[in-house]
């Protein structure tokens, strides 16, 4: 059914700049849906280029800030545009599933949002191809990354974010604990909630907070589909990225730099559009709280240093990768 939806929704995408002929065997590919993220794009692209990503495939969902035009100028980017409903596309997953099937098959693929920064073991010294080579060696087809909400100390809007700036220069703090984790028996994926979004925006109903479990890195094959964002996939075996016997499998983190100065305008826009999950419940929570200029920082907050710090805290693991 998901593949059928993706096949139908492909008609909603119009190529603006299709450079997929440049893709070579072995290239790691990044897939993104974006809307009005122009200010974030230069650093996002630089971060993943430095990691070793060879090609980016973007769906621009009716931006009016020059995002699509900027991306179309980038020699390693292919861009499709659409004015269709984000909500009706299963929050862009139909579009992503189509592009992943058509262009990602046989490749390691990273499916991301423009405010997500992938961190994996040894990422400070090894390119992403070292990780994917190791995964291939052991026949591992998917790699998880917990979404780690990053935030500044003080009000979110206190320090304006500048185009091209590393967002972690401002949003450099995170919750080291305060996470709930369980297993989804139907699809075998982990379900993680907590962090500052549960603590600040859903204090009375933490189970309504956004899920933090993601499986962004996948060796894509034609039968694969994402079901709900990048939280879970089919076939179900791709979701079992944890060891049920008691050992540790390798994992990473997605540093989520959402809580920066552009957020206030983004919340206003998304509340008007009403295109997000559960009646835009998350954005209603933001709107109620951001007007009070909250400080997400607390005495238990940790300042981000590197991936080794995250491993010591138990938020990711190198497993048996040495």
Secondary structure, DSSP 8 states (H G I E B T S, - for coil): -HHHHHHHHGGG-EEEE--GGG--TT--EEEEEESS-HHHHHHHHHHHHHHT--EEEEEEES-SSSHHHHHHT-TTEEEEEE-S-TGGGTTTHHHHHHHIIIIITTSEEEEE-TTEEEE-TTTTTS-HHHHHHHHHHTT--EE-EEEEEEE-SSBTTSS---TT--GGGT--EEESS-EEEEE-TTT--EEEEEHHIIIIISTT-GGGS-------EEE--TT-EEEETTTEEESGGGG--S-SSS----BEEEEEEEESTTHHHHHHHHHHHT-SHHHHHHHHHHHHHHTT--B---TTEEE---HHHHHHTTS-B-TT--
